[in-house]
Amino acid sequence: MAAADDLRFDPWDPTFVADPYPAYAELRERGRVIYYEPTDQWLVPRHADVSALLRERRLGRTYQHRFSHEDFGRTAPPAEHEPFHTLNDHGMLDLEPPDHTRIRRLVSKAFTPRTVEGLKPYVRGLAERLVDGLVEAGGGDLLTDVAEPLPVAVIAEMLGIPEADRAPLRPWSADICGMYELHPSPETAARAVRASVEFSEYLRELIAARRKEPGEDLMSGLIAAHDEGDRLTEQELISTAVLLLNAGHEATVNATVNGWWALFRNPEQLAALRADHSLVPSAVEELMRYDTPLQLFERWVLDEIEVDGTVIPRGAEIALLFGAANHDPAVFDQPGRLDLGRADNPHISFSAGIHYCIGAPLARIELAASMTALLERAPTLSLAREPQRKPNFVIRGLEGLQVEPR
C-alpha cells in the first residue's frame, strides 16, 4: 500500500485541475492502489486495474441493494438532500442487479441502435446550422454556440421535449451534476436538490401527457416498454430521462471543448485533421482519451477485495481514475502525445462492464458531426483567447472556448 500525502494529487488545487496528468504519472509509479485520506478513498490509477475493477462484481455503484447505511458503516445522506437521491438512486448508473439489469433491458428496447443510427441526418443538419451561425457571427463561444446546444437538442428531440421547454434543461443538468464532485458544498447540494425537484415535476407532467397521447418519441417508447410483465415505474421513467439527458450531453459538451482546446495546442495534429477528414472517427476516440471528460468513477466495496497485496475492506470506497488510466504508458505508446491516427486506443472514457455508457454510440455520432461541420464550414477556425478551466475535477471541462473563423 502507498500513501498519497506527499504527491501532487489534489482535486481542489487549481494547478492540479488545470493539468492533472503529471500527478497521475506519480500515482501510477507509486503503486496500483493508493489510500487518499482527504476523500477517504482508494485511488486506482493504472489502466489494467481500472478496466478489471469496472467489471468486478464485489464492487458496486450502490450498496443499498444489500446493506443499510448503518450495516455498511456509512451515514445516511441528510434528509434535505432526499429529492436528489430519489432521482439519482433510481437511474441505471447508480443501480446494481437485479434492478439495473431490468431497467437497462427495458431502456434498451426503446434506445435501440436503429433509433440512434436514424438520428444521423438530424444531428448532422443541426451541427451544420450551429456552425454556420457561429461563422456568420464572426466567431463566438464554441461551448455555448455549438458544444452545448447540439447534444441538448438531440436528446430533447429524442425524448419528445418541446423546443419551447428546453431552456432549463442544461442549467438543471449542470446543477444536478455538481453533486458528483468530491465533497460538494452546501450551496452545490441546495442547487442540485432544487434542480431535481423542478426537473422531476416537469417530467411528471410530460409523462402524463404522453400516457394520454403517445408519440414516436423516446419517452413514449419508455412508457410502452415492457418485458415479461415488467415496466418502468414513474420514478424510474423520470430518473432514466434525467440520466439520458445528463449523461447524454455532459460528456459530449466537455469532450467537444476539451478536444478543440487540445487541437489548438497541437497545431500539427489539427493541420493533419484539416487535410484528411477521414481521421475524424479516430480523432474522436483520441480526444476522448487525451483529455477525458469524466476523470473519476467511484465504486463501493461490497465484499473484501485484494489489489496488489492490499486488502480493501467492505464498506470502503474506490476511486477509479479514468484520466490516469487513459494515460498509462503500459497501454498507450507516448500517452502524453496527441495522435489523431492512434490505431490501438482502448480508452475507458465510456466506462466498462455492466455500466458501460448506453449512450456511447450517440455521443460518437454527435462528436463526429460537430467536428466535421467545423472542419468543413470553419476550415480556418482559430482560438480567440486562452480559455479558463472549470474548477471541477470529476467532470472536466472549460468555462468557455472563444473562437473566430479568421
N, C-alpha and C positions, 0 to 999 in steps of 0.2 A: 504494500500500500504506500502511496505517496501523498504528501500534503501539498496544497496549492497556496499556502500563505505567503510564500516568497516569490510567486510568479506574477506576471503582468495581467493575468486573467482578472478582470474587474468589470462586471456588467454595468456599473454605474459611472464609470470613468469615461468622459467624452473622448479621450485619446484612444482608449481601447475600442470603444464603439466605432470610431472612425476607421480603424484598421485592426480587427481582432486576430488577423491571420498569423502575425509573429508570435502572439501569445499562445495560439493553438499549437504552433510548432513546438513550443516549450512543453506544453501539456503532453503532446504525443511522445516527446523524448522522456518525459518524467515517468510515464507508465501507461498502462491500459485502463486503469481506473484510479481516480484521484478524489479524495474527500474534500469538499469545499464547505467550510463551516458557515460562511455568511448566509448561504441559502440552505444549509443542511442537506446537501445533495452530493451524490457520487457522480462525478463528471466522467464521461466516456468519450475520448477524442479520436479513436482510431476507426478507420472505415470497416474493417472486418468485424470488430466488436459491435459497432453501431448497427451494421446490417444484420448480424446474428441476433442481437437483443431486440430488434424490432419484431422479430419472428418468435421470440421466446415466450412461451405460454405461462411461465412462472412470473412474468411481469404483466401489468395491466394498466390501461388508461384510467381505470377506476378500481376501487376495492369494494364498493358498496354492494356488489352482487354477491359478496362472500362474507364481508365483515361490517360490523357497525363502526362508527368513528372511534368509539371507546375501545372495542376489541382490537382495533388496528393501531391503537396508540396515538390517534390523531384527534384534534379538536374540531368539532363541527363548525362550519362557517357561521359567521354572525347572522342572526335572524333577518337583519335588514338587507342582506345580500340574496335572500331567497329567490326573488324573481330572476336574477341572473342564473343561479344554479339550476332552477327548474328548467329554464330554457336550455342551458348548456348541457345538463346531465341527461337530457332525452335525445340528444343528437348522436349519430353514429360514431363520431370522432371520440366521444368520451364514454362509450359503452363497450362491454365485453360480451362474448357469447353467454347465453343464447340470444339475448336481446339484440346485440349487434348483428348477428347472423340473420335474424328475422327481418330487421329493418333494412339492412343492406340488400337483402334479396328482394324485398318489396320495392325499394327505391330503384333498383336495377331494372325492374320491369318497366318503369317509366323513363328512366335516364339511360336509354339504350345507345349503343354505338351508332345505330342508324339515325337516331334522333340528333346526336351530336354531329355526325357527318353531314346531315341535311342542313345544318346551320352555316356551313362554309360560305355560301353565297351572301347570306345576310351579314356575316362577320366581315367578310372581305369588303363589301359595299360600305358598311358603316366605318371601317377603318379608313377607307379612301376618302369618305366625306369629312371625317375628322381631320385628317392630314391636310386636305385641301383648305379647310378653314384655317388651320394653323399657318399655311403658306400665304393665303390671301391676307391674313392679318399682319404679315411681315414678321412672324415669329410669335413666341409666347412661352408658356409653361407646358412642357411636354407632359408633366404629371396631370395637370387639371384639364388640358385641352385634348389629350389623346389617351394616356395611360389609364386614367380613372373612368371616363365616360364609356369606353369601349366594353370592358367586361361587365360593368354595372348594367349597361343597356342590354347586353346579351343575356345575362341570367334573368333580368327582369322580364325580358321578352319571352324567355323560356317559361318562366313561372306564370306569365299572364298578368303581370302587374302593369296597370295602365300607365302610359307615359306621364300623365299629369300627377301621378302619385310617387314618382321615382326620386324626387329631390332629397327626401330624408334618408334614403337607403344607405348612401355612403357615410354620412355622419353617424347613423345608428351603428353601422358596421364598425367604424373606427372606434366608437366609444365602447362597444362590447369587446372588441379585440384588445383594448387596453388592459383587460383583466388577465391576459395571457402573458404579460410581462412578469418578471420576478419581483415579488413584494410590491404590488401596486398600491398606490397611495389611497387614502380615504376618499379624496376627490375623484380619482380614477374609478374607484368602486362605485361611487354615487352616480357618476355619469353612465357607467355600464348598467346599473340597475334601472335607471330612468329609460335608457335606450331599450333595454329588454322588455320593459312594460309597454312602451309605446309601439315597438315593432310587433310584439305579440298581439296587442289589441288590433293593430291594423290587419295582421294576417288572419286573425279570427274572423274578422268581417269579410275578408276576401274568400276564405274557405266557405263561409255560409253562402256567399253569392255563387260560388262555383258548384256547391251542392245543389242549388236550385237550378242553375243553368250551366251545365258543364260545357267546356270548350275544348279546343285542341291543344291547350297549353299543358305544361308540366304539372302544375298544381292540380288540374282536373285529373291528370293521369295518376298522380299520387293518391288522390282521394279514391279513385277507382281500383287501384292496385290491390290485389288480394292473392292469397296462396293458401290453399287448404283451409279456408275459413279465416285466415289471419288478415287483418287490415291494420293500417296505421291508426293509432288513436289521434285525437285532435292535437294533443300536446306533441306527439311525435311528428305530425304533419308540420306544425309550427316550427319545431326545433330543426327539422330537416330542411325546410325552406330557408331558415336563417343560416344554417350551416352551408347550404349550397351557395347562398349569396356571399357570406363572409369568406369562406374558403375559396369560393369560385372567383373572387376578384382580388382579395388581398395579395395573394401570391403573384397574380398576373400584373397587378399595378406595380408592385415593388420590383418584380423581375424586369419589367419594361424600363423603368428609370435607372435601376442599378445597372442593367445591361448597357443602356446607351451611355451612361456615365463611364462605364468600363471601356466602351468603344472609343469615346473621345480621348481617353487616356492612353489608348493603344492605336494610334493613327495608322500604323502599318496593317493591322488587322481590319480596321474599318475600310481602308483602301482595297484590301483583298475582297471584302464582302461586297463593296460597291462594284467591283469589277466582275464578280461572279455571284449572281443571286442564287445560284443552286446551292450555295453554302448556308442558306437560311435555316434549314432543318438542323444541321449540326451546330450552327451558331446559337440557336435557341437552347440546345442542350448544354453547350459550353458556358453560356452566360448564366444559366441556372446553377451550374456547378461553381463557376468562378466567384460569384458574389451572391451566395444563397439567400433567398428572401426569408426563409424560416431557419433561424440559426440553431434552435434548440427544441427538442421534443422530449416531454417527460413521461416517465413510467414509474408506477408503484411496484414494489417488490411484494408479490403475493405469497411467495414461498421462498425461503432462503436460497440464495444463489451464490456461486463462487465464480469470480473473474480473476484470472491470473494469480490464484492463490489467496485472494482476498475474499473473505466470506462477507456478503452483504445481507443483513438480516431482514426478515419480514417486517414490513412497515416503513422501510427506508424508501427514499425516492432517488431515481436515477435520471440524470440529465444527459440525453444523447445529443452530442454536439454535431449537428449536420454540417455546419460550416467547416469544422475541423476535419471531419471525415472526408469531405469533398476536396480537401487539400492534402490528403495523406499521400506522401511520396511512395509508399508501398503499393499504391494502386494507380496513381496518376503520374506519368512522366512529367517532370518540371511543373508541379501543380500551381506554382505561383505565376506561370506564364499563361496568358490568354491565347488559346489556339483554337480558332473557329473551325478548323478542319479536323479536330481531335476525333479519331475514329473509335477508340476504345474509351467509352465515357460512362461507366456505371455509377453515375452520381445518385444520391439518395434524396434529392430535394423534394420528391413526391412521396417520401417515406417508403415503407415496405411492409410485407406481411398483410394481415387482415385489415389494417388501417391504411393501406396504400390509397392514395388520393383518387377517389372515384371520378373527380373532375379533371384528371391529368390530360386526357385526350382533348377536352375543350380548351384547357389552358394552352396547350401546344398550338391549337388552331388559332387562338387569339394572338398569341405572341408572334407567330409566323405572319399573320395577316397585318398586324401593325408594323412589323419590321419591313415587310415587303412594300407596304404603302409608303413608308418613309423613304425607303431606298429609291422607289420609282418616282414619287411625286415631290420629294425634297432631297434630290441627289447631292446637294451641297450643304446639307444641314450642318450647322456648327454650334458649338457651345457659346452662349452669350456671356455667361459669367459663372464662376465657380459655385457649385451648389452647397447647401448646408445639409449635413447628415441629420436625420431624426435622432433624438436621444434614446430611442428604444433599442434594446439589444435583441430580444427574441424575434420580433418581426422587423426585419432590416430594410430600411428604405431611406428616401430623401425627402426633405421638406418641399422641394420642387426642383425642376431642371429647366432653366431658361435657355431657349434655343432660338436660332434665327436661320432662315433659309439662304442667307448671304445675298 
